[in-house]
Amino acid sequence: MLDDKVVVITGASGRLGSRIVQRFVDDGVMVAAVYRSEEEAAAFNTTHPGKSEAFAIDLAKEAHVRSGFDQILERFYRIDAVIHAVGTWEAHPLAKTTLEDWRRVMDVNLTSTFLCFREALRVMEGPGRLIAFASRQGADRAVAEQAAYAAAKAGLIRLVEAISAEYADRGITAHAVAPSTILFANRSGGVYADDLINLCRMLVGTIGRAVSGATIRAYGDG
């Protein structure tokens, strides 16, 4: 059962994150939905009164993440799981990739994961689940003109493995879900968003105890 869980879901304004939030809310889960702006968070709180609540947090800034997780803890008193659905994709020839390009991709994909998971680990007192989204480029092999993206997603996988090794004795597990192309309509060549959401639901539940530190390659037919 998931309806007794407090689940932090980041990237709530994104195509995948918004669907994860809605599915968990529909399942009766106590959701702390993390948005980029105060306006988006306020709109959620207006339309979703009850067990769930939205928070505006800049996930690339350490102080914002720390204060945001403190607010979540103050509201819900505990955190059982984090589903980190924030991410960005960019493609640049390596010779034309600026340091600003590199840092932006690293901050959104990797640094935000580190900050969110660190703050969750700071407050988790019992068994917990940490779930992040990697990619096929990070899990298997990079492709041309995606050096920053592939490096960030590969780093995310190593981060998940390190957390799993360090926190196993506390019953906290960490997982990387690595999709291929995410499909939001009925077509071929990737993995359906709904299937990724179902994976998250299973990992938040008891199945998450069995695969800590694993990279789950969710490629569908793509």
Buried (B, 14 or more C-beta within 10 A) or exposed (E): EBEEBBBBBBBBBBEBBBBBBBBBBEBBBBBBBBBBEEEBBEBBBEEBEEEBBBBBBBBBBBEBBBBBBEBBBEEBEBBBBBBBBBBBBBEBEEEEBEEEBBEBBBBBBBBBBBBBBBBBBEBBEEBBBBBBBBBBBBBBEBEEBBBBBBBBBBBBBBBBBEBBEEBEEEEBBBBBBBBBBBBEEEEEEBBBBEBBBEBBBBBBBEBBEEBBBBBBBBBBEB
